[in-house]
């Protein structure tokens, strides 16, 4: 026995409108998925940017601390000099290292 389909006649105005409505509903679902996908992508980019920002801040702090420590050691050596020439040479070496470290960090070539 053949099956009987009960529903709108696709050739009537109502049937055509219902088919259009169905297609619009399908398009809406696709757009919602695309929008959600874009939003998730944006969230991932923000998370990556936040992690990168934190890493840069951490590296900047560590580098500044290293430079400050080397400069402090150089100053302390100058202040506590018992052999002024030797201590001055060490202080100059530390200052040179500090300057090189600062320049390398600034140039991002460590």
LINKA-V249451 format. One line per field, one symbol per residue. psi: psi as a letter, one per 40 degrees, with the letter a starting at -180 (. if undefined). burial: b if it has 9 or more other C-alpha atoms within 8 Angstrom, else e. A space follows every 50 residues. Layout:
psi: ???
burial: ???
//
This chain:
psi: hiihhhaiheeidddddddddddddddddddddddddddddddddddddd dddddddddddddddddddddddddddddfhdgddddddddddddddddd ddddddeff.
burial: eeeeeeeeebeeebbbebbeeeeeeeeeeeeeeeeeeeeeeeeeeeeeee eeeeeeeeeeeebeeebeebbebbbebbeebeeeeebbebbbebbebbbe bbebbeeeee
//
